[in-house]
Amino acid sequence: MNSIVIIGGGLAGLVGANYMAEKGISVTLIEKKNYPFHRVCGEYISNETIPFLKSRGLFPEEFSPSKINRFQLTSVNGRSAQLPLDLGGFGISRYTFDHFLYRKALGKGVNFILNTEVENILFNDNAFSIRFGQTELRADLVIGSFGKRSKLDINMKRSFIQKRSPYAGVKYHIRTDQPSDLISLHNFKDGYCGISQIEDNKFTLCYLTHRNNLKKYGSIKIMEEKVLCKNPFLKSIFQNSEFLYDRPEVINEISFATKTPIENHVLMTGDAAGMITPLCGNGMAMAIHSAKILSELAVEFSKGKLSREQLEKNYSQKWNSLFSRRLWAGRQIQRLFGDEWTSNLAVNLMRKSKPIADLIIRSTHGEIF
């Protein structure tokens, strides 16, 4: 029997696999793709994660991630404000970071099953059955780390997946003229676009848009010209940057609805447990932190120091204590973006009331761990 099976090899799954394998736990991780690969992600990580990553040998120092300590916000019509980021963060692509974590986990003995999509998870007689193709695995514990949305969410009849979401995410890697220490957030009608530097002097350009924009113009390229480029900052970026992808990475129906950290005894982590609005730039830090707290409890469970009931209760309490308020704050702050009037209001707040701006930023970030 596999002691622990992780479904999904994103940031939370890989960090958790590394941590548990290091503690001598048998871990199998199932991922539907093969490393390395790109993901739709803002690729900015809050510095709150650095002590933990360094303590586990998981900080990607060898790739010289960018150091980011300033924030710029622009409104739909191009008004701009900047402020320092007290905590700051670093930038690294998921293509590079996930592959780095994957190689670390391989070295620790994690068993990977790649190019494989799990079809069903059943819990019976205090154990799990994980099914894919003609194969069935048995496990004591299953961790769901399958990202923003998955077929498993549908199969498990999770409440958030029953409601259609109007949001799509689009990501490019570009070369452009922006200071390496600046993360910028540019508003456009019914959406916003984040830009920050990653490794190798490249930048991530990642935006969230309402499906009505895509529906109206019929293609991403035309929508970018007609909608995003009405913001003069975005117009300059799109006209004067080198785009490094043949076509963008795209994900549809991104949901920010409330999720639960446990579904039918499967312990959810990362975006599978709850997704913060990307304008906050903190999803990757939350994924790492949730993987940490879940892995610590899973090790205790595997060693017989916690019952399943205690494990689930402790994880649910810790997850909600750490993240539920941040997710709520992100949803409220999102209302200031994607509209000319409210985005101008947000810029004015940043310009005229630094204490309020700092409070808004702090409300979506956690403490150093």
ZIVENBEL-V856226 format. One line per field, one symbol per residue. ss: DSSP state (h for helix, s for strand, l for the rest). phi: phi as a letter, one per 40 degrees, with the letter a starting at -180 (. if undefined). burial: I if it has 9 or more other ideal C-beta (glycine too) atoms within 8 Angstrom, else O. A space follows every 10 residues. Layout:
# ZIVENBEL-V856226
ss: ???
phi: ???
burial: ???
This chain:
# ZIVENBEL-V856226
ss: lsssssslll hhhhhhhhhh hhllllssss llllllllll lllssshhhh hhhhhlllll hhhllsssss ssssllllls ssssssssss sllhhhhhhh hhhhhhhlll ssslllllls ssssllssss ssllssssss ssssllllll hhhhhlllhh hhllllssss ssssslllll lsssssssll ssssssslhh hlssssssss hhhhhhhllh hhhhhhlhhh lhhhhhhhhh lsslllllss slllllllll lssllssslh hhlllllhhh llhhhhhhhh hhhhhhhhhh hhlllllhhh hhhhhhhhhh hhhhhhhhhh hhhhhhlllh hhhhhhhhhh hhlhhhhhhh hhhllllll
phi: .ccbbbbhbc cccccccccc cccgccbbbb bcbbccacbc acgbbccdcc dccccbgbcc dccfccbbbb bbbbcdcgcb abaccdcgab baccdccccd cccccdccgc cbbbfbbcca bbbafgabbb bafcbbbbac abbcbcgcaa dcdcccfccc ccbcbcbbbb bbbbbacadc cbbbbbcadg iabbbacbcg fcbcbbbbbc ccccccbgac ccccccbccc ccccdccccb bcccccaccb bbfcbbccbb cbbfgcccag cccibcdcdc gbcccccccc cccccccccc cccgcbcccc dccccccccc ccbccccccc cccdccbgbc ccccccccdc cbaddccccc cccbbbccb
burial: OIIIIIIIII IIIIIIIIII IOOOIOIIII IOOOIOOIII IIIIIIIIII OIIIOIOIOI OOIOIIOIOI IIIIIIOIII IIIOIOIIII IIIIIIIIII IIOIIIOIOI IIOIOIOIOO IOIOOOIIII IIOOOOIIII IIIIIIIOII OIIIIIOIOI IOOOIOIIII IIIIOIOIOI OIIIIIIIII IIIIIIIIIO OIIIIIIIII IOIIOOIOOI OIIIIOIIII IOIIIOIIOO IOOOIOOOII IOIIIIOOII IIIOIIIIII IIIIIIIIII IIIIIIIIII IIIIIIIIII IIOOOIOIOO IIOIIIOIII OIIIOIIOII IOIIOOIIII OIIIIIIIII OOOOOOIIOI IOIIIIOOI
